[in-house]
Amino acid sequence: MSTIGIRLRAPGARLRARGLVWLVARQHRAALWAGLAVVVAIAAYIVWQRAEMVGYARAHNVQGCADWDWKGLCHGREISPDEGTTPMAEALRHLGDTYRTPLLNTGRLLIALPVLIGVFIGAPLLARELETGTHQVVWTQSIGRTRWLIAKLALPLVAVTAGTAVLAALYTWWWRAARVPFQDIAWGTAVPFDATGPAAVALAPLSFLLGAAAGLLLRRTLPAMAVALGATAGVQYGLDALRPHLMTPRTIVSALSEDTSPQVYFNSWRGLGDGYLSRSGEKIPLESCSSAVGAHGWERCFARLGATKRWYEELHPASHYWPMQWMQAGICLAAAVALAAFCLWWIGRRRA
């Protein structure tokens, strides 16, 4: 078998891919076409939903309006729940009822894609050939193991990364239009964080290489798929646990009698920690008295700990979003590079 990537069939004929490039493309052409169809379908759905949402908001003059603390903030005025049936309040309610669920479900689907990539693309890619022994046919045609591995990994890796990048860009575009009316959805949670920006793109090659490494080590398809499922799910769980600590949260302090302006929390990732401050400024987390019973029990508990009437809350402001996106993406890409290097090292030392 020729190892030349391109060959001219006849004078004046067009160039055709040959060798390893042709072989890998032909082996995976069905999966490539299926993946392209999935990307096109999800991309079309995102574009359609965003267009419908933005069009409805503009038609009812509620673009830039938001729900916060059970009040609607729209064009500088507050819409309390008592107004109920006014056109603007009804439009805000319809906006949430109609477009919130599709937004969240699409994000969950995009989060599941890296797991599916690792299980159904990465794991069988090498495990199936090693299990059936078809890799030996290629290795006997003067093609080294390293070149075979690079060719097997390169095309699917580029395909899954490109497809994920397209979907992540479109979902980010949709989320940026929806983040004001749905600002109660914390941007640091799995949806939307793991479905938007470079963090979503970097998860695809990492999941793919996790599956490929599992297949290379186990040489059996089904066990490799099971390991890839556990590994990719574990990676996503670990990233979610690590994310709050990528940057130092900002601490907001206020007196309990003060009405803190909602602008302080606008588009912030809240719920990272809260409680009271002592006279010396020490933080007393709210869970310190979680075992107390009744309102008086809570009061006595915090009084015993020296709590004052100053309340604190830890949060990540909106300005932390993009730095944390790039930090998580960097972690994933570094792990992906390490996995790729391990696969190259392993294939050179593994007996046929």
PENORHU-V138084 format. One record per residue. N is the residue number from 1. RES is the residue in one letter. BURIAL is 1 if it has 24 or more other C-alpha atoms within 12 Angstrom, else 0. Layout:
# PENORHU-V138084
N;RES;BURIAL + N;RES;BURIAL
This chain:
# PENORHU-V138084
1;M;0 + 2;S;0 + 3;T;0 + 4;I;0 + 5;G;0 + 6;I;0 + 7;R;0 + 8;L;0 + 9;R;0 + 10;A;0 + 11;P;0 + 12;G;0 + 13;A;0 + 14;R;0 + 15;L;0 + 16;R;0 + 17;A;0 + 18;R;0 + 19;G;1 + 20;L;1 + 21;V;1 + 22;W;1 + 23;L;1 + 24;V;1 + 25;A;1 + 26;R;0 + 27;Q;0 + 28;H;1 + 29;R;0 + 30;A;0 + 31;A;1 + 32;L;1 + 33;W;0 + 34;A;0 + 35;G;1 + 36;L;0 + 37;A;0 + 38;V;0 + 39;V;1 + 40;V;0 + 41;A;0 + 42;I;1 + 43;A;1 + 44;A;0 + 45;Y;0 + 46;I;1 + 47;V;1 + 48;W;0 + 49;Q;1 + 50;R;1 + 51;A;0 + 52;E;0 + 53;M;1 + 54;V;1 + 55;G;0 + 56;Y;0 + 57;A;1 + 58;R;0 + 59;A;0 + 60;H;0 + 61;N;0 + 62;V;1 + 63;Q;1 + 64;G;1 + 65;C;1 + 66;A;1 + 67;D;1 + 68;W;1 + 69;D;0 + 70;W;0 + 71;K;0 + 72;G;1 + 73;L;1 + 74;C;1 + 75;H;0 + 76;G;0 + 77;R;0 + 78;E;0 + 79;I;1 + 80;S;0 + 81;P;0 + 82;D;0 + 83;E;0 + 84;G;0 + 85;T;0 + 86;T;0 + 87;P;0 + 88;M;1 + 89;A;1 + 90;E;1 + 91;A;1 + 92;L;1 + 93;R;1 + 94;H;0 + 95;L;1 + 96;G;1 + 97;D;0 + 98;T;0 + 99;Y;1 + 100;R;1 + 101;T;0 + 102;P;1 + 103;L;1 + 104;L;1 + 105;N;0 + 106;T;1 + 107;G;1 + 108;R;1 + 109;L;1 + 110;L;1 + 111;I;1 + 112;A;1 + 113;L;1 + 114;P;1 + 115;V;1 + 116;L;1 + 117;I;1 + 118;G;1 + 119;V;1 + 120;F;1 + 121;I;1 + 122;G;1 + 123;A;1 + 124;P;1 + 125;L;1 + 126;L;1 + 127;A;1 + 128;R;1 + 129;E;1 + 130;L;1 + 131;E;1 + 132;T;0 + 133;G;0 + 134;T;0 + 135;H;1 + 136;Q;0 + 137;V;0 + 138;V;1 + 139;W;1 + 140;T;0 + 141;Q;0 + 142;S;0 + 143;I;0 + 144;G;0 + 145;R;1 + 146;T;1 + 147;R;0 + 148;W;1 + 149;L;1 + 150;I;1 + 151;A;1 + 152;K;1 + 153;L;1 + 154;A;1 + 155;L;1 + 156;P;1 + 157;L;1 + 158;V;0 + 159;A;1 + 160;V;1 + 161;T;1 + 162;A;1 + 163;G;1 + 164;T;1 + 165;A;1 + 166;V;1 + 167;L;1 + 168;A;1 + 169;A;1 + 170;L;1 + 171;Y;1 + 172;T;1 + 173;W;1 + 174;W;1 + 175;W;1 + 176;R;1 + 177;A;1 + 178;A;1 + 179;R;1 + 180;V;1 + 181;P;1 + 182;F;1 + 183;Q;1 + 184;D;1 + 185;I;1 + 186;A;1 + 187;W;1 + 188;G;1 + 189;T;1 + 190;A;1 + 191;V;1 + 192;P;1 + 193;F;1 + 194;D;1 + 195;A;1 + 196;T;1 + 197;G;1 + 198;P;1 + 199;A;1 + 200;A;1 + 201;V;1 + 202;A;1 + 203;L;1 + 204;A;1 + 205;P;1 + 206;L;1 + 207;S;1 + 208;F;1 + 209;L;1 + 210;L;1 + 211;G;1 + 212;A;1 + 213;A;1 + 214;A;1 + 215;G;1 + 216;L;1 + 217;L;1 + 218;L;1 + 219;R;1 + 220;R;1 + 221;T;1 + 222;L;1 + 223;P;0 + 224;A;1 + 225;M;1 + 226;A;1 + 227;V;1 + 228;A;1 + 229;L;1 + 230;G;1 + 231;A;1 + 232;T;1 + 233;A;1 + 234;G;0 + 235;V;1 + 236;Q;1 + 237;Y;0 + 238;G;0 + 239;L;1 + 240;D;1 + 241;A;0 + 242;L;0 + 243;R;1 + 244;P;1 + 245;H;0 + 246;L;1 + 247;M;0 + 248;T;0 + 249;P;1 + 250;R;1 + 251;T;1 + 252;I;1 + 253;V;1 + 254;S;0 + 255;A;0 + 256;L;0 + 257;S;0 + 258;E;0 + 259;D;0 + 260;T;0 + 261;S;0 + 262;P;0 + 263;Q;0 + 264;V;0 + 265;Y;1 + 266;F;1 + 267;N;1 + 268;S;1 + 269;W;1 + 270;R;1 + 271;G;1 + 272;L;1 + 273;G;1 + 274;D;1 + 275;G;1 + 276;Y;1 + 277;L;1 + 278;S;0 + 279;R;0 + 280;S;0 + 281;G;0 + 282;E;0 + 283;K;1 + 284;I;1 + 285;P;1 + 286;L;1 + 287;E;0 + 288;S;0 + 289;C;1 + 290;S;0 + 291;S;0 + 292;A;0 + 293;V;0 + 294;G;0 + 295;A;0 + 296;H;0 + 297;G;0 + 298;W;0 + 299;E;0 + 300;R;0 + 301;C;1 + 302;F;1 + 303;A;0 + 304;R;0 + 305;L;0 + 306;G;0 + 307;A;1 + 308;T;1 + 309;K;0 + 310;R;1 + 311;W;1 + 312;Y;1 + 313;E;1 + 314;E;1 + 315;L;1 + 316;H;1 + 317;P;1 + 318;A;1 + 319;S;0 + 320;H;1 + 321;Y;1 + 322;W;0 + 323;P;0 + 324;M;1 + 325;Q;1 + 326;W;1 + 327;M;1 + 328;Q;1 + 329;A;1 + 330;G;0 + 331;I;1 + 332;C;1 + 333;L;1 + 334;A;0 + 335;A;1 + 336;A;1 + 337;V;0 + 338;A;0 + 339;L;1 + 340;A;1 + 341;A;0 + 342;F;1 + 343;C;1 + 344;L;1 + 345;W;0 + 346;W;0 + 347;I;1 + 348;G;0 + 349;R;0 + 350;R;0 + 351;R;0 + 352;A;0
